[in-house]
Amino acid sequence: MNALTRMKLLGVVAGVAAAVAVATPAQALSYGTITASADAQIRAAADGGASGGVFKFTDVGPSSFDSSQLFRRSGDPANTFIGICIEVGEYFSGTGTYTVRDVMDAPLDTPGAMGADRAADVAKLVQIAVFGDIRNALNTTLVPTDRLVAFQLALWEITTDRAAGAYDLLSGGFSRADLTGARGVAQGWLTDIWEDRLVGDLAQARGLLALTLPGKQDMLIQTPIPAAAWLLGSGLLGLFGIARRRRTVTA
């Protein structure tokens, strides 16, 4: 077996192994339910908290979803995680059993599921507003309060306003004429997203999911990217390198 053949076989094995490794975390992170109670409102956004904000929740019951994988702040108890409001006009109080869904399948109530295009825009917003990590929404040094308010306004515009045309915080199904400074920041992000000024994959936050519950506030949540995803990328790069060398040798 010559060196080129051995390299091709190693690349194929790496690619297959990576694909199998990725399949395992995907199955482990199966969609299910999580029983949560409102533990504390960490920071209100937009309407003084009356229409939502950033909250901490506590897993209080048996669940088919592993809440230990959810993003939390450094130093917070292991049974807590961060959620960001995605519905206008609904609240969360007491305890409820949430269903874990793709972002595109939320919110459940008015105006209903946002669909794939708007879910992609939510991912872009998370990337540019809180640098891809919703935990940063709680960091007042990294993300000042005005920026947090802008993030919440822009998120509500994407998830709530289904009117035809560009995202516009001054018109449509969700509009805000107040909060001038934060609104201007939010509108800048929304315009960049609408006009596709962001750079492809670099503007896509990872690991975003939604918690949904009829009649109560649905939440945007986030989980880490499985390390195996990078392994898959490495395996595919190995295969690409072998294919490229093969073309060179053939030529």
C-alpha positions in Angstrom: 0.0 0.0 0.0 1.6 3.3 -1.1 1.7 6.5 1.0 -1.1 8.1 -1.0 -3.5 5.2 -0.5 -2.7 5.1 3.2 -3.5 8.8 3.5 -6.8 8.4 1.6 -7.9 5.6 3.9 -6.9 7.6 7.0 -8.9 10.6 5.7 -12.0 8.4 5.1 -11.7 6.8 8.5 -11.4 10.3 10.1 -14.4 11.6 8.3 -16.6 8.6 9.2 -15.5 8.7 12.8 -16.3 12.4 13.0 -19.7 11.9 11.5 -20.5 9.1 14.1 -19.2 11.3 16.9 -21.4 14.2 15.8 -24.5 11.9 15.6 -24.0 10.9 19.3 -24.3 14.4 20.8 -27.2 15.2 18.6 -29.1 12.2 20.0 -28.0 13.0 23.5 -29.4 16.5 23.2 -32.8 15.2 22.2 -35.8 17.5 22.4 -38.0 17.1 25.4 -39.4 19.0 28.3 -37.9 20.9 31.2 -39.9 21.9 34.4 -38.8 25.4 35.4 -39.8 28.1 37.9 -39.0 31.8 37.8 -36.2 32.1 40.3 -35.2 35.8 39.8 -35.4 38.5 37.3 -31.8 39.4 36.7 -32.3 42.4 34.5 -35.4 44.0 33.0 -35.2 45.3 29.4 -37.3 47.7 27.4 -40.5 48.4 29.4 -39.0 48.3 32.9 -39.6 44.6 32.8 -43.3 44.9 32.2 -43.0 43.3 28.8 -40.1 41.0 29.4 -36.4 41.0 30.0 -33.6 38.6 30.9 -34.4 36.0 33.5 -32.8 33.2 35.4 -34.8 29.9 35.8 -34.4 26.9 38.0 -34.9 23.3 36.9 -37.2 22.0 39.6 -38.4 18.7 38.3 -37.8 15.5 36.3 -37.1 16.3 32.7 -36.3 14.6 29.4 -33.9 17.5 28.6 -30.6 17.8 30.3 -30.6 21.4 31.6 -27.0 21.1 32.8 -26.1 21.7 29.1 -27.7 25.1 29.1 -25.7 28.4 29.3 -25.5 30.0 32.7 -23.4 32.7 34.2 -20.1 31.9 35.8 -20.6 31.3 39.5 -24.4 30.5 39.2 -25.7 27.3 40.7 -25.6 24.3 38.3 -29.3 24.0 38.2 -29.8 27.5 36.7 -29.8 28.7 33.1 -30.4 31.9 31.1 -33.4 32.6 29.0 -34.3 35.6 26.9 -37.9 36.7 26.2 -39.2 36.2 22.7 -42.9 37.0 23.1 -44.4 40.4 23.7 -47.4 40.6 26.1 -46.8 37.3 27.9 -45.3 36.7 31.3 -43.9 33.9 33.3 -44.7 33.3 37.0 -44.9 30.2 39.1 -43.8 26.9 37.7 -44.4 25.4 34.2 -43.2 22.6 32.0 -41.6 23.9 28.9 -41.0 22.1 25.7 -37.6 22.4 24.1 -37.9 23.3 20.4 -36.1 24.6 17.4 -36.1 28.4 17.4 -38.1 28.4 14.2 -40.9 26.6 15.9 -41.4 29.4 18.5 -43.2 31.3 19.8 -46.3 29.2 20.3 -48.9 32.0 20.8 -49.5 35.3 18.9 -48.2 35.7 16.3 -47.1 32.1 16.2 -44.0 30.3 15.0 -41.5 32.6 13.3 -40.2 30.1 10.7 -36.7 29.4 9.4 -35.8 32.8 7.9 -36.6 34.7 11.1 -34.9 32.1 13.2 -31.7 32.7 11.1 -32.1 36.4 11.8 -32.4 35.7 15.5 -29.0 33.9 15.3 -27.5 36.8 13.5 -28.8 39.2 16.1 -27.4 37.2 19.0 -24.0 37.2 17.2 -23.8 41.0 16.6 -25.6 42.2 19.8 -24.2 39.9 22.5 -21.3 38.4 20.6 -22.8 35.0 20.0 -23.4 34.2 23.6 -26.6 35.1 25.4 -24.8 35.0 28.7 -23.2 38.3 27.7 -26.6 39.9 27.9 -26.1 39.8 31.7 -22.6 41.3 31.6 -23.0 45.1 32.2 -19.3 45.7 31.5 -19.3 43.9 28.2 -22.9 44.7 27.2 -24.1 48.0 28.8 -27.7 48.3 29.8 -28.7 50.4 26.7 -27.2 47.7 24.5 -29.2 45.0 26.4 -32.4 47.1 25.9 -31.6 47.4 22.2 -31.0 43.6 22.0 -34.4 42.9 23.5 -36.2 45.4 21.2 -34.5 44.0 18.1 -35.3 40.4 19.2 -39.0 41.3 19.7 -39.1 43.0 16.3 -37.8 39.8 14.6 -40.1 37.4 16.5 -43.3 39.5 16.7 -43.6 41.8 13.7 -44.6 39.7 10.6 -45.7 42.7 8.5 -44.3 42.7 4.9 -41.2 44.8 4.4 -38.0 45.6 6.3 -37.7 45.4 10.0 -38.8 48.8 11.3 -39.2 49.7 15.0 -41.4 52.7 14.2 -44.1 50.8 12.4 -45.7 47.3 12.0 -46.9 44.7 14.5 -44.3 45.7 17.0 -43.2 49.3 17.2 -41.5 51.5 19.8 -41.2 55.3 19.5 -39.6 55.7 22.9 -36.2 54.5 24.1 -34.6 56.6 21.4 -31.0 55.7 22.0 -31.5 51.9 22.4 -34.0 52.0 19.5 -31.4 53.5 17.2 -28.9 50.8 18.1 -31.5 48.1 17.6 -32.6 49.5 14.3 -29.0 49.6 13.0 -28.6 45.9 13.7 -32.0 45.1 12.2 -31.1 47.0 9.0 -27.8 45.3 8.7 -29.5 41.9 9.0 -32.3 42.8 6.6 -30.0 44.1 4.0 -27.7 41.1 4.5 -24.6 43.1 5.3 -23.2 40.5 7.7 -20.5 38.0 6.7 -22.2 34.6 6.2 -21.3 32.1 8.9 -19.5 34.6 11.0 -22.8 36.2 11.8 -24.5 33.0 13.0 -24.7 32.2 16.7 -24.6 28.6 17.6 -26.6 26.3 19.9 -29.8 28.3 20.1 -33.0 26.6 21.1 -36.4 27.8 22.4 -38.5 26.9 25.5 -42.2 27.1 24.7 -45.3 26.9 26.9 -48.8 27.9 25.8 -50.1 31.0 27.6 -46.7 31.9 29.1 -43.5 33.7 28.0 -41.5 31.6 25.5 -37.7 31.9 25.9 -34.6 31.8 23.8 -31.9 29.5 25.3 -28.5 28.4 24.2 -26.3 25.3 24.6 -22.6 24.9 23.8 -21.5 23.6 20.4 -20.5 19.9 20.8 -16.8 19.5 20.5 -17.4 16.7 18.0 -18.7 19.3 15.5 -15.2 20.6 15.2 -14.0 17.0 14.8 -16.3 16.7 11.9 -14.9 19.8 10.4 -11.4 18.5 10.8 -12.4 15.2 9.2 -13.9 16.9 6.2 -10.9 19.1 5.8 -8.7 16.0 5.8 -10.9 14.5 3.0 -10.7 17.8 1.1 -6.9 17.8 1.3 -6.7 14.2 0.0 -9.0 14.9 -2.9 -7.0 18.0 -3.8 -3.8 16.1 -3.7 -5.3 13.4 -5.8 -6.3 15.9 -8.5 -2.8 17.3 -8.4 -1.2 13.8 -8.8 -3.6 12.9 -11.6 -2.8 16.2 -13.4 
